[in-house]
Amino acid sequence: MWRQHRGQLLWTAALLATYCVLMLVVGHSADRWLANYHHWLAQLRAAGCPIPDEGGSTIHAPSACQALLGRYREGEQSAFATAYNFAIPAFEEGLPLAMVLTGVLVGAPLVAREVEQRSHFVAWTQSITRRRWYTTKIGVLATGLALAGLLAGFANDWLQMPLTRGGLTSSRWPWFFSIGVAPAAETVLAFALAVAMGAWLRRTLPAIGAALVSFLAIFLLTGWAIRSLTPLSKATGLRGVPDNSWILGGDQYHPAAQYWPLHLTYAALLLLLAGAMLAVGWRAARARNTV
């Protein structure tokens, strides 16, 4: 296992370490930015200067205040967004994409490469049974990918907190598919799809393409199901939509209290599909002739 998959495991660890270091640096930078901004507000109040409105409207202030006011003339949200807008494609969207690609690239060669290189003649005719060969490989690799996804997801959850406080996003809901346990489930599903496609197609590159297309279709379908087919709340009267809600359009929303139930339901659904795909992969591998 180690000799055959050490390259995959090492570059997965390197990718994860790179992302975690970047998240740590950006998170600390955002925290420091917010602390400096609130310190600036305290300086304005101590000097008796007017507090600027969001949007950068012109403020008539004494000349003594002009130097202070020039630091964040656009207001907190606009200035913060200018500094940290890159975090959306890099972490909210980029992290799950990187983890899914990793799962696919690890899973696709698992069976397909053995058949392409005809090493299955050796691997599947030794004292270790084909079932044990298959379950050991998928068990070790899927566990490693799941742990990597969990670490990345909770690091991303920690990162989104200062970004949300700075107004870059309204709440953690926009990060629903890229924080917590979601990246782990998405990575395992991508891995399982790639294993199944590789076992059926017997070619690594076609298996990678088929797994990516299949994952995208499943991701869109399950995301729509979680948003739309689960119980919704409806805003009534003057109360409106509560803060930290997942607004789905009009007056329908998921309240903040539904975040973890929906998040865990989404992860469980993906893991069930992953289990089904691994069973499909085993059926194809078991039926593959070795002579």
C-alpha positions as CSV (number, residue, x, y, z in Angstrom):
1,M,0.0,0.0,0.0
2,W,2.7,2.5,1.0
3,R,5.0,1.8,-1.9
4,Q,2.2,1.9,-4.5
5,H,0.3,4.9,-3.1
6,R,2.9,7.0,-1.3
7,G,3.1,9.5,-4.1
8,Q,-0.7,10.2,-4.0
9,L,-0.7,10.3,-0.2
10,L,2.3,12.7,-0.1
11,W,1.0,15.2,-2.6
12,T,-2.4,15.1,-0.9
13,A,-0.7,15.9,2.3
14,A,1.3,18.7,0.6
15,L,-1.9,20.2,-0.9
16,L,-3.7,20.1,2.4
17,A,-0.7,21.6,4.3
18,T,-0.5,24.4,1.7
19,Y,-4.2,25.2,2.0
20,C,-4.1,25.1,5.8
21,V,-1.1,27.5,6.0
22,L,-2.9,29.9,3.6
23,M,-6.1,29.7,5.7
24,L,-4.1,30.4,8.8
25,V,-2.3,33.4,7.3
26,V,-5.5,34.9,5.8
27,G,-7.5,34.3,8.9
28,H,-5.0,36.0,11.2
29,S,-4.6,38.8,8.7
30,A,-8.4,39.3,8.6
31,D,-8.6,39.3,12.4
32,R,-5.8,41.9,12.6
33,W,-7.5,44.0,9.9
34,L,-10.7,44.1,11.9
35,A,-8.9,44.8,15.2
36,N,-7.1,47.7,13.5
37,Y,-10.4,49.0,12.1
38,H,-12.1,49.0,15.5
39,H,-9.0,50.7,17.0
40,W,-9.4,53.4,14.3
41,L,-13.0,53.9,15.2
42,A,-12.0,54.3,18.9
43,Q,-9.4,57.0,17.7
44,L,-12.1,58.8,15.8
45,R,-14.4,58.9,18.8
46,A,-11.6,60.0,21.1
47,A,-10.8,62.9,18.8
48,G,-14.4,63.9,18.4
49,C,-14.4,63.1,14.6
50,P,-17.5,62.0,12.7
51,I,-17.9,58.3,11.9
52,P,-18.0,57.7,8.2
53,D,-21.0,56.0,6.6
54,E,-20.7,52.9,4.6
55,G,-20.3,53.8,0.9
56,G,-17.7,56.5,1.2
57,S,-20.0,59.6,1.2
58,T,-18.3,62.9,1.6
59,I,-17.9,64.0,5.2
60,H,-17.3,67.5,6.4
61,A,-14.9,67.3,9.3
62,P,-12.3,69.5,11.0
63,S,-8.8,69.4,9.4
64,A,-7.4,67.6,12.4
65,C,-9.7,64.6,11.5
66,Q,-8.9,64.4,7.8
67,A,-5.8,62.3,8.2
68,L,-7.6,59.8,10.3
69,L,-10.7,59.7,8.0
70,G,-8.5,59.0,5.0
71,R,-7.5,55.5,6.3
72,Y,-10.8,53.8,5.7
73,R,-12.7,56.3,3.5
74,E,-14.8,53.6,1.9
75,G,-16.3,52.2,5.1
76,E,-15.7,48.9,6.8
77,Q,-17.5,46.5,4.5
78,S,-16.2,48.0,1.2
79,A,-12.6,48.3,2.5
80,F,-12.6,44.8,3.9
81,A,-14.1,43.3,0.7
82,T,-11.4,45.1,-1.3
83,A,-8.7,43.5,0.8
84,Y,-10.2,39.9,1.1
85,N,-12.4,39.3,-1.9
86,F,-9.8,36.8,-3.2
87,A,-10.8,34.5,-0.3
88,I,-14.1,33.6,-2.0
89,P,-12.7,31.8,-5.1
90,A,-9.6,30.6,-3.2
91,F,-11.3,29.0,-0.2
92,E,-15.1,29.0,-0.4
93,E,-15.0,27.6,-4.0
94,G,-11.4,26.5,-4.4
95,L,-11.0,24.3,-1.4
96,P,-13.9,21.8,-2.2
97,L,-12.8,21.8,-5.9
98,A,-9.2,20.9,-4.9
99,M,-10.4,18.1,-2.5
100,V,-12.8,16.7,-5.1
101,L,-10.0,16.6,-7.8
102,T,-7.7,14.9,-5.2
103,G,-10.4,12.2,-4.5
104,V,-10.8,11.6,-8.3
105,L,-7.1,11.4,-9.0
106,V,-6.5,9.0,-6.2
107,G,-9.6,6.8,-6.9
108,A,-9.5,6.5,-10.7
109,P,-6.2,4.5,-11.0
110,L,-7.1,2.1,-8.1
111,V,-8.5,-0.6,-10.4
112,A,-8.0,0.9,-13.8
113,R,-4.3,1.2,-13.6
114,E,-4.0,-2.5,-12.5
115,V,-5.9,-3.5,-15.6
116,E,-4.0,-1.1,-17.9
117,Q,-0.6,-2.3,-16.7
118,R,-1.9,-5.9,-16.5
119,S,-0.6,-6.1,-12.9
120,H,-4.0,-7.5,-11.9
121,F,-2.7,-10.9,-13.1
122,V,-0.4,-10.8,-10.1
123,A,-2.5,-8.8,-7.6
124,W,-5.6,-10.9,-7.9
125,T,-4.1,-14.3,-8.0
126,Q,-2.1,-14.4,-4.8
127,S,-2.9,-15.7,-1.4
128,I,-4.7,-12.4,-0.5
129,T,-8.2,-12.6,-1.9
130,R,-9.5,-10.1,-4.4
131,R,-12.1,-8.9,-1.8
132,R,-9.4,-8.3,0.8
133,W,-7.3,-6.4,-1.8
134,Y,-10.2,-4.2,-2.7
135,T,-11.5,-3.5,0.8
136,T,-8.1,-2.8,2.2
137,K,-7.2,-0.4,-0.5
138,I,-10.5,1.6,-0.5
139,G,-10.6,1.5,3.3
140,V,-7.1,3.0,3.8
141,L,-7.4,5.5,1.0
142,A,-11.0,6.6,1.8
143,T,-10.1,7.0,5.5
144,G,-7.1,9.1,4.7
145,L,-9.1,11.3,2.2
146,A,-11.9,11.7,4.7
147,L,-9.5,12.8,7.5
148,A,-7.9,15.3,5.1
149,G,-11.3,16.6,4.1
150,L,-12.4,17.0,7.8
151,L,-9.2,18.9,8.6
152,A,-9.6,21.2,5.6
153,G,-13.3,21.7,6.3
154,F,-13.0,22.8,9.9
155,A,-9.9,25.0,9.1
156,N,-12.1,26.6,6.4
157,D,-14.9,27.0,9.0
158,W,-12.5,28.8,11.3
159,L,-11.4,31.1,8.3
160,Q,-14.9,32.1,7.3
161,M,-15.6,33.5,10.8
162,P,-13.5,36.7,10.5
163,L,-14.5,37.0,6.8
164,T,-18.2,36.9,7.8
165,R,-17.6,39.4,10.6
166,G,-16.0,41.7,8.1
167,G,-19.1,41.6,5.9
168,L,-17.5,39.6,3.1
169,T,-20.5,37.2,3.3
170,S,-23.7,37.5,5.3
171,S,-23.3,34.3,7.3
172,R,-21.8,30.8,7.2
173,W,-24.6,29.6,4.9
174,P,-22.8,30.6,1.7
175,W,-19.9,28.4,2.9
176,F,-22.3,25.5,3.4
177,F,-20.6,23.2,0.9
178,S,-17.0,24.1,1.8
179,I,-16.8,24.0,5.6
180,G,-17.4,21.5,8.4
181,V,-17.9,17.9,7.3
182,A,-19.0,18.7,3.8
183,P,-15.5,18.6,2.2
184,A,-14.8,15.2,3.7
185,A,-18.1,13.7,2.3
186,E,-17.5,15.3,-1.1
187,T,-14.0,14.0,-1.3
188,V,-15.0,10.5,-0.4
189,L,-17.9,10.5,-2.9
190,A,-15.5,11.8,-5.6
191,F,-13.1,9.0,-4.7
192,A,-15.8,6.3,-4.8
193,L,-17.1,7.5,-8.2
194,A,-13.6,7.4,-9.6
195,V,-13.0,3.9,-8.3
196,A,-16.3,2.7,-9.8
197,M,-15.7,4.4,-13.1
198,G,-12.2,3.0,-13.2
199,A,-13.4,-0.5,-12.5
200,W,-16.0,-0.4,-15.2
201,L,-14.1,1.5,-17.9
202,R,-10.7,-0.1,-17.2
203,R,-9.0,3.1,-18.3
204,T,-7.7,5.8,-16.0
205,L,-8.2,9.0,-18.1
206,P,-11.8,8.2,-19.2
207,A,-12.6,7.3,-15.6
208,I,-11.3,10.7,-14.4
209,G,-13.6,12.5,-16.8
210,A,-16.6,10.3,-16.1
211,A,-16.2,10.7,-12.3
212,L,-15.9,14.5,-12.5
213,V,-19.1,14.8,-14.7
214,S,-20.9,12.3,-12.4
215,F,-19.9,14.2,-9.3
216,L,-21.0,17.5,-10.7
217,A,-24.4,16.1,-11.5
218,I,-24.8,14.5,-8.1
219,F,-23.5,17.7,-6.3
220,L,-26.1,19.9,-8.1
221,L,-28.9,17.4,-7.5
222,T,-28.1,16.9,-3.8
223,G,-27.5,20.6,-3.2
224,W,-30.9,21.4,-4.7
225,A,-32.6,18.7,-2.7
226,I,-31.1,20.0,0.6
227,R,-32.1,23.5,-0.1
228,S,-35.6,22.9,-1.5
229,L,-37.0,19.6,-0.3
230,T,-36.3,20.0,3.4
231,P,-38.8,21.9,5.6
232,L,-38.7,25.6,5.0
233,S,-39.7,28.5,7.2
234,K,-41.7,31.5,5.9
235,A,-41.4,35.1,6.9
236,T,-44.7,36.6,8.1
237,G,-45.7,40.1,9.2
238,L,-43.2,42.7,10.2
239,R,-40.8,40.2,11.6
240,G,-39.1,39.5,8.3
241,V,-36.3,36.9,7.8
242,P,-34.2,36.4,10.9
243,D,-30.5,37.1,10.8
244,N,-28.1,34.3,9.9
245,S,-30.8,32.5,7.8
246,W,-30.4,30.8,4.4
247,I,-32.6,32.9,2.2
248,L,-33.9,30.9,-0.7
249,G,-35.9,33.6,-2.4
250,G,-39.0,35.6,-1.6
251,D,-40.0,35.0,2.0
252,Q,-38.8,31.4,2.3
253,Y,-35.7,30.6,4.3
254,H,-33.9,28.0,6.5
255,P,-33.3,29.5,10.0
256,A,-29.9,29.4,11.7
257,A,-30.9,26.5,13.9
258,Q,-31.3,24.2,10.9
259,Y,-27.6,24.6,9.8
260,W,-26.2,21.6,11.4
261,P,-29.1,19.2,10.8
262,L,-29.0,20.1,7.1
263,H,-25.2,20.0,7.0
264,L,-25.1,16.5,8.5
265,T,-28.0,15.3,6.3
266,Y,-26.1,16.5,3.2
267,A,-22.9,14.7,4.4
268,A,-24.7,11.5,5.2
269,L,-26.4,11.5,1.8
270,L,-23.1,11.9,0.0
271,L,-21.5,9.1,2.1
272,L,-24.4,6.7,1.4
273,L,-24.0,7.4,-2.3
274,A,-20.2,6.8,-1.9
275,G,-20.9,3.4,-0.3
276,A,-23.2,2.5,-3.2
277,M,-20.5,3.5,-5.7
278,L,-17.8,1.5,-4.0
279,A,-20.2,-1.5,-4.1
280,V,-20.6,-1.0,-7.8
281,G,-16.8,-0.8,-8.2
282,W,-16.4,-4.0,-6.3
283,R,-19.0,-5.8,-8.5
284,A,-17.0,-4.6,-11.6
285,A,-13.7,-5.7,-10.1
286,R,-15.0,-9.1,-9.0
287,A,-16.4,-9.8,-12.5
288,R,-13.1,-8.8,-14.2
289,N,-11.4,-11.9,-15.6
290,T,-7.8,-12.3,-14.5
291,V,-6.8,-14.8,-17.2
